[in-house]
Amino acid sequence: MTETLSNWSNIVIYIAIAVYSVAFLLFTLDFAGRGSREAKAAQQSSALGATARVRERELVGAGAPAAEAADADAAGAGISVARAAEGGSGAGVSSAAATETRWRDRSSTKLLPIAMAVTVVGWVLHLAATVLRGVAAERVPWANMYEFWLTATLLIVLVFLLLQLWQDLRFLGAFITGFATLSLGIATIGFYVGVVPLQPALQSIWLVIHVFVASVSTGFLALGCALSVLQLLQQRREARVRAGESVRGPLGMLPSSERLEDMSFRMNVIGFILWTFTLVAGAVWAERAWGRYWGWDTKEVWTFIIWVVYAGYLHARTTKGWRGSPSAWLSIVGFATVLFNFGVVNVFFKGLHAYSGL
């Protein structure tokens, strides 16, 4: 029975990988299609393109007159009057709301909702495979590297889906589904092990609490990293617009770099709080298992390093001269340490936390 359920789990996870890859393709095509549609619209109306460029320069701080910006709206540029006249007429719609409205309304074909639906299907299959693995093992399915990646990726995608209820983050779909496809592919090829009993040190309620919270934290930190990458790309684009270049592409329909930075900061704050709990819970678990809270084990040290990097990121965001690109790079470096901790330390470093199963 155990072997049968484990085999079914393997089959379902392969199907989930295929579905995630389809979702990734749809998100990518939608993103690229938005840029093509914007370029075609500019070619069809040179006057509209000129006013839109004036408006866009004003958006990124080039100082276009509010009157010209209002004319661009009248021409149907699709950008909020409030954002164009910000600081001029003081209209009451925020620039963040304007860019988010553009993302929703300027959909190139209907690929975006289809991509989201396919992602949900992939997640349901992913959940089924994870549950089957847990039932086969008769325990929570995160006792080795393969099972951890299975569960952690499941929770990362879940965080992405649930956050849509609060904020339209569908433009991160390609990053999340691509990450899920790649992670599950690596896990099934490089980390797979058969169902085995729990090691004595893992036979604790803290296995459920500690690893679950760490996985949810990783989900928020992954989104923060993705937003920071887009922030850097958007900053380059805005610099070219301020220099007077005509810049087309899908980035023009995303939030401004400042808005992306704020969104990344929120994701990282939540992830940092959960990671702090992970660090504390790990210490409590270590005391129960080995009779000490801290022993400078490799895994413990890297968990603390991650905490320090993100603590530095949060501090940098409040320090003059560190906002913008420096804080974005800190966010990216922080998530790189998370990946190193899970993908390298767990496999190649020896210690009391060597539970990879490989």
Secondary structure, 3 states (H helix, E strand, C coil): CHHHHHHHHHHHHHHHHHHHHHHHHHHHHHHHHHHHHHHHHHHHCHHHHHHHHHHHHHHCCCCCCHHHHHHHHHCCCCCCHHHHCCCCCCCCCCHHHHHHHHHHHCCCCCHHHHHHHHHHHHHHHHHHHHHHHHHHHCCCCCCCHHHHHHHHHHHHHHHHHHHCCCCCCHHHHHHHHHHHHHHHHHHHHHHCCCCCCCCHHHCCHHHHHHHHHHHHHHHHHHHHHHHHHHHHHHHHHHHHHHCCCCCCCHHHHCCCHHHHHHHHHHHHHHHHHHHHHHHHHHHHHHHHHHCCCCCCCHHHHHHHHHHHHHHHHHHHHCCCCCCCHHHHHHHHHHHHHHHHHHHHHHHHCCCCCCCCCC
